[in-house]
Amino acid sequence: MYTIERNAERTASAGRLLYDMFVNFPDQPAVWREISVITSALRNDSQDKQTQFLRGLFETLPGRVQCEMLLKATEQCFNTLERAEMLLLLLRRFPETVVQHGVGLGETLLDAESIEDQESPVNCFRKLFVCDVLPLIINNPDVRLPASLLYKYLNKAAEFYINYVTRSTQTESQYQGSQDSSDIMSPSKRSSQKYVIDGLTEKSSQITDPWERLFKILSVVGMRCEWQMDKGRRSFGDILHRMKDLCRYISNFDSDAHAKYKNQVVYSTMLVFFKNAFQYVSNIQPSLFQGPNAPNQAPLVLLEDVTNIYGDTDIDRNKHIHKKRKLAEGREKTMSSDDEDPSGKARSRHITVNKADLANSIEVLESFKLARESWELLYSLESLDKEFTRICLSWKTDTWLWLRIFLTDMIIYQGQYKKAISSLHHLAALQGSHSPQQITGQGSLESQRALIQLATCHFALGEYRQTCEKVLDLVCCISLPIQEGGKVQEEQPKVKSKFRKGSDLKLWPCTSRAIMPYCLHLLLACFKLRAFTDSRDDMALGHVVVLLQHEWPRGENLFLKAINKICQQGNFQYENFFNYVTNIDMLEEFAYLRTQEGGKIHLELLPNQAMLIKTSSPPMGLLQQEFIPVLQPSIQTADRYQVEKTLLIVCCVLSTCFTAHGFQQSVTQYLSFFFSICAYIAWQTMLFYYNIYFSFSHKLPVSMSFQFNNHY
């Protein structure tokens, strides 16, 4: 009869027959097979017609029978997970059973997690306990729990939710789907990702608003433990401020009250810390959590701000200040603001970031501030330090890559650079634990982050040799950005701040296009500190001149200081000059130094120039080898003005050779070479530079003048 009514989908009559069978034949296997089918439909997420009919059939049974049927069905389950799901179904339908079965079910799930030796707290047993069973227990006023058990459950919930939210895509073998861009700014909404926990269905694996759930559990546990709670919802900043106030007089309580409020401070501050630390890291490096579905945003790395390495005086970018300038005023200036210490240890640090690199920069920096202050509060008292350290050890937070990134940035912010270097080595060890496939993608990016932060830490410590070594290692790891069709890379917009530049921090895009200029700035900062000391170092000064060509004329003031240094010395030797210096304005300035107005500075800019001057007749090819590479790019690609300035440099340097001892007998040969170059441009230009040379050397032979006039 039951089968006939069931197949006919007559819910009421089939329900009455099922009730009669359950009461009169409770031990019959056929009856339990039918009950098993019905309870499976109750736990199933499917919405097909047959499943809905079975649910309606169960609803026709009296409540007492439903409860008894579910209890007996639970006893028939031998699989721990299936038994827990069945009992959870009972607790949800009949809240009065939570008092009797709730705590037992929770302990069963936690024991099963230990027996199964789950590697991660994000597993099916912990998920059922934290998300399904625990809210039923703590929200039922009839369930009496000791404070120690409540703290245990809060600890388990916090560990689960934090690991669930911060899970890396590297460990999600079943990760699928995509994430809406609006969720990127709210990491608590990562439930849209199709992440399946082993042992659960896809729907059961999804958790909406995990951070909201966690802080709700914190609030309920706090009320049950009689914490000093505030009514209404409060911001993270308000919570942290409240905990700071509580710490001021926590030592005045007796032992029981002290233990109670200690736990309140530890758990409240700890959750604020982890929430804001994750918020910070997920924004500066979203690929760590969203993987290939991350937004098209470059990761950011916290570095010492060396953008003021050129000095604090802005110049007009559209006008070259000097034209064969007189350096009297520049030579009277002394070293000033551009030599200040960039470490910024003696005052409060300030972090800048370009709006184009991080749209929600205000919120991200606020998260960094709250996380840092929470960390400092947790270590402000010995009792807090001890409890927080115990929790971190049990959670194995030293293996969390994302947390190590935050801690490193925080240590750099605090100016503890030696400690930051140790933290970066720890970060490198964590990267080494990943598989080769992971290292190929994200790992390579992380290695760049570690290298550049190591370089900036060594620089802040004054360890300039190690700084240069790390920069060179970094340059070997990254590829140069490709410039499109002659387009000049746009200068990054400056962030105007009321703080003094040069001793703060900046979130810098961790990309080749952005890191390469930063490396040049770092090298320039190292050489600059060495070049402008009281002791003489022409090699460092020459390196400074070479590096100043980048972003020219931004570093023109510093270049003037280098010229001033050379004038004070009276001579300058840098044999790689023509190999690396191609800026036409710099070349002109050095040529001007050889003139009477420029001070007649002795310059040795050619390899083995000192030996050449002593030689009676050096081969013609040597000078051609030095000057032709300098001249050809200008002649081929530059306008007449640039070519003329290049010829002026050649004229001045040749005059150095002409006036040296032993060069007089070959002067005709050198001048023929020089004027043949002039003739390549125009005869007017040739006449102009002939007069310039005559003013420099005052020793042009009359025969050479006749040859010149007759030829043209």
Steps between C-alpha positions, in 0.01 A plus 500: 500500500778743596679438172182567303432827680864604475518435127178692457661788694210527742688665785242485780399136461860387442602685818235324710609159369866581571407599856317168551796303368750686720288442816401138433808366318795705636760229437411403146786563250255609231368773730851633572594491136206731430587724797860520374377618161285768665776625732741517203248721322485723810878546491515537121521842338325382186168655400371226270139382522571170674712663771235762568234230529703307758552819703129567494434141602722543806325825594166317530635295792438623857788692653561236766524232233732711289734550797496131591549396139804728459653375826463137398625579151808656660564177691494311170788712361851365548684768303599787731432772245165357397401450863593861580295633208201295610525620859547856379175464308333402826648795691383748239146365488468456872702765691401349833725204420809727491528484878523122490692436179671829400822490705537126441478550123756779515749291696442207265594715200812636670605149601444375146722780370780385730453132417497564127818708546387784276789711372298820474240646736288561189347153489151354497490422876612846608269665249193319633598580858586868452236603245208275596526352850676776696243776423225267622685435825609849600174668394288263709463653849413162649843356416734569792867497409808578712718790391790267416283311249376823347859621450587166345211528254585862422859397428386223264262737321761772459758258363252359250363829369841668471644202312191482279516868403877510454534169321744533213408398146817291503329246731160497330519209261127521441483872464282613210295789385563870521451784741314819436721807503280663764590220741870569469471802722300299752695180567225384736286429193727237350216248528430552131806288423415139421709339771405148609602358838582133483203296627242774441295610203580819312207680660591384850857617448403861433498742795351846466654788699749292702644802685150610599426152633822491698447835670144399582631190678749724683214723616285210624789335683587837655149542636498147640839556667385837640753713318480877508300524180356805326150497359463531128742442216836671525778556249837326524654826612246529781563143611874557508461825692278320754761227547773759555292659775440159659873424502568812706332360808497125435772442759269641771257206481516183706620175344161386364406837357853546366479169312157593362602840370833370378313261271273784389798716402687214333214366288348838411834655407620185325197488269534870422866435419442205267205667326691820422827325419317287246319805364838667445675204335201407281505851354873539442524149354158366396649220289607325820133423572314538172766350274425528126166662580666792678430850365742658258690670779873494547616372839647762730810483717588725793836672449701792626401811309810618313315713247659811653848378421544784250440770760210710625511773234272459201610627161327594180473181293440692178812713508863408529634747755851547374656560164877495552403630845732678734535286808597766749174484693478124486854459631423709805217269609562237763345160560152540643161334515560233239756336725267436792466152646223309323435249777245707689556314825487806721141596423162360411494324165264599224394268217413641159344324204389620158125503455542332162674205665245450778153650468397436861833608647344677800319187616804278441734727695245520781493118511880497522487750787237303694683170452829653612347657809322173583829312477670751727217472755521120505868525596460791741443277806667173591171320563361606160826411329504153653140416407524637146827315441338176619213543255734580210709192571193276502379653174846476339483859384872493419405304186253762374662672204253790494560573868877499451457763226309723739741447789793588276335824392416583860858442613629720218254767607634477854852556371631166635694418185718220635189325625335566163791330322448190717128513421575517128720192526210327675279611211745347253488172694120498476523554126736205472235271647276559197502272198698589185176585319418756764847650492476548125208735535443670828828389655704704253304809594560432867873458443506849348313634802750341739805618305394861470398515865834350599670770295302779664570358848874483436487855367323625812769330712774675303620170352542634148708214363228249591243740357671503162539122506129448560410752231721319249343166598160654446588644160604151389155368597277748322451581136527852369167668413438538129448859388233546238594670173722773632258604771660644807393333821266728687625632825308371798286765663644638817309481824517833673523469874549724795777266615856551389601267225805278503457327835168321462365184340314436178292214361672441168360286213694175495539495123801526271388839373488646851772303678773572246486880557491438874816291470670788320388737776639265761834469322513876458432547871785264590754660265384850587576454869850384410566750222427814699701428811812695593721225360543476126342216301493573127360156420192554720460853366514369144239237580276775636533693174410189300191425713382860489425456129191306603202736539711794381472791563346409834843449655654814358555658841694196614696505176599861574625384837712237324640768270571714804686209661711455186581871492610491861726204426649666192505176304284193439570147376228263379615283211153356428357842435446469124375142535203597719444877487288592199294790634582796280458758778744315723749467218478872436557579866812286516630660181444841656718402797802497265452863395652803666159604629431148627816487706729299266431183699723205414276211387611143436198345332670256261647161586874536564483871421793577726721265295371644174597853598858387559514329161654708222264391221203287602325314220213678333267203538494526878334841503263391226407199709411725795320782323323338206264298731417827673447693178314249283179472708469878511575542129251232400209570734540846654419840362759760395508654847591172664762418237663839542521450874656159446763651273570759766586221745732341244663836439565558867637153564721516192637829624612317811697264283645779283636697791656195663868431465594304190184565298619802301666302230177317413264797523428510126392138506261552791350817357442331165305231682303756695408725208403201286234436760395863489473485120259211543253745655547827314782733410346778718523270800856417406598869495330557833690223674824597329475835678415331829803279474721795418385675815581188705839403367638829356752279321340416168771489230477752213546220250189332638303821452605519137405136442161562653421812290621349176298185554169680555 
